[in-house]
Every structure is written in C-alpha cells, then in structure tokens.
Amino acid sequence: MSGAAEADGSDRADRADGEDEDRDARAVAAWRAARRRLTRGVREASVGELLAGFADGLPEDLAAGPADVYGDGVVARLEQRVAELLGAEDAAYFPSGTMAQQIALRCWAGRTGNPVVALHPMSHPERWEGGALSAVSGLRTVHPTTAPRQPTAEEVRGLAEPFGTLMLELPLRDAGFLLPSWEELTELVEAARDRDAVVHFDGARLWETTVHFGRPLPEIAGLADSVYVSFYKSLGGLSGAALAGPVALVEEARVWRHRYGGQVFRQFPQVLSALAGLDRELPRLPSYVAQARVVAAALAQALEASAVPWFRINPEVPQTHQFQVWLPYEPDRLTWAAVRQAEETGTCLFRTWSPDSPPGLAVTELTITSDGLSWTPADVATATADFVARVTA
C-alpha cells in the first residue's frame, strides 16, 4: 500500500472515530437532559453531582475524622458494615470486583487443592475479565451447562471431572438477570457439597435478590462459603467491591490484594459513596424490583399492541430491578430512535441497543431506580408507542 493510500485510510479512520465520538456525545447529552427516565445512566452525572451524592448528609464523625491510609479508618468501617449485613465473619474491601473475585477463586483453589472452577460460560469471569482466571491465577473452568439459564443441581452433580469451587453468578446478568428459585439454589449448593467443592457467589447484584428469594441477605449469603458484592452496580457507588467469608479466607485475600496492587493509599471517596449507597439505595431496592415488574408488564402490553412484528421481555416477570428487551431491528436504528425520543420529547425510555444472535435482533437492558418509581403503566404505554413510531417510520 502506498503512503498516500495509507494516509487516506488513516484519515477515513480518524473521521470515523470522530463521528463515533460525536454520536456518543450527542446520545449522552440527550439522555442527560431528559426530564423523565427509568434510571440515570452511568455516563450522565457530572463530577460535581457524583461528589455531592455522597458528601451530602455525610455523618459528622466521618467528615471530621482522618482520611483512610492503606485500608484503615473508613475502609475498615465499611468492611465491618458489609460483614454484618451479609452475616459473614469478615469482609475485605477491593478496588474492583474483578480483583475480589479472582483472588477469592485463587484462594479457594489453594485450600481445596483443585484449580478447577465450575461456572456458567455466560458468567463475568468467562466474558468480561480477559481470561484472567487462567492467565493470572492458573485456574481452569468447566461448565455445568451452556443454556442461557442457571445450572441445575443434576448438571452440577453430573460434571465429568472433579472441581474445587462452584461459582454461581446471582443473578446471571447476561442471560437476563436470572435467578434460580430458593429451592433450586439450596439444591445447587448441596450438589456442590456432594462433590466435595466449596461454593462462591458472584453477588455483584446480590443486594436486590431478597425479593425473589423471599429471604434476608444473611440467609442468602450464608449458603455460600464466600460472597463478592459490588458497591456501584445497584447501590450507586463510585466503584469498589467487597469479599465476605470466613476470617481465615478474608485474611489471606488481603495478602493477595496487596500482591495484586489493590492496597491503595487512600480510597475514602469510593468508600463514602458505598456507605451512602448502603444507607440510601439498599432499603429502596425492593421497591425498584416491584416497579420493574409493573414496567415490564406495561411494556409487553404496549409492544403487543404496536407495529413491531416480534418482541421479547426477558424474563417476562423480572426477578430483580433489571431485565432485557429484544426487538427485531438493527441496534443502531433502535439506539438512534431512543436518542431522538429523548431530544424531542424529554423522555428516555431506552438507551443503547446491542446486536445479538440470530442476526437482525437487538437487545437492551432496562434498570429501574428512583427515577422510574413514578412511571405508571399509561406512562410506559405512551413512551413505547412514541418510540415504536420512530423505529417503524
């Protein structure tokens, strides 16, 4: 290829990148300016708003106290709070859930003497952690099932080779935020025990599972040998996670946290936002789950009456405050219909859509938080009709 051709190709690529950035900025601006939304997107709050979110109402003893240094002070206070909420012996704060979970599974492999982790192929370590389980920790995975659902106890018992840890993602986000029933969950745990394995919960969104399971957090978390929870996915924190479990495991995890580069000098902004989320958002999560079911039912009814040839709400009755919506159109077409709706009406029903198989289908996720609690079925129907009109025009 000639230098001129290379330069011309590079220019086209630069223009495409610039156009993509402009489109992204336009979408975020539209959704940020919307007067009505089901939730606020993670890119839509300003730095000042994020800071005010945990600074407002900050307890005087925290505001007047010293900042944390390498995990003491307010960090230790958060760790104790999480351990109490989950009914665990101890908990350790981590700057990311990926680090927390990698270290938990690594520690269990050392304790069981088995580097094999049984987990779903749609789970976070398999899809979103860059192969770190094998590349960083030398672990290997096996899959009880490849179906887009939680595994069954029979499938766990039927795995052809020994495994040291069964990891369950609760809920299984990429399959539609799916949970097993309480009976199925207890049977899964029993099946792992029958195979002489420990059980670890990827509980990034465990906080909101109490409605579906009909059990308090300590009883849910108590089924597992260890649990990871996130502070930003449901609680609205800036970032961060915690690993909860027996004292000996958590103490070892703190050693590995240092080795992985997670012994951060100061973390009080993230930790204060986590504490604020536990105070403000955790008590509201049941109401978000209830409202998600109202929105999903109204959305299904509106889509059924619309011009779209097919749709899917997954699951039909949401098990948490999040669920998937599928439509038979190209994702770009749907995303830009959502942008135009927000720009022209001030209503944000959907945001970004993504391609999914088979070709010609697109999927998006809906999350219900405090912004969405005021929506009535009629509001959902009106917004859906307007959105579909933009898609089918």
Secondary structure by P-SEA (a helix, b strand, c coil): ccaaaaaaaaaaaaaaaaaaaaaaaaaaaaaaacccccccccccccaaaaaaccccccccccccccccccccaaaaaaaaaaaaaacccbbbbbccaaaaaaaaaaaaaaaacccccccccccccccccccccccccbbbbbbcccccccccaaaaaaccccccbbbbcccccccccccccaaaaaaaaaaaaaacbbbbbcccccccccccccccaaaaaaaccbbbbbccccccccccccccccaaaaaaaaaaaaaacccccccaaaaaaaaaaaaccccaaaaaaaaaaaaaaaaaaaaaacccccccccccccccccbbbbccccaaaaaaaaaaaaaccccccccbbbbcccccbbbbbbbbccccccccaaaaaaaaaaaaaaaac
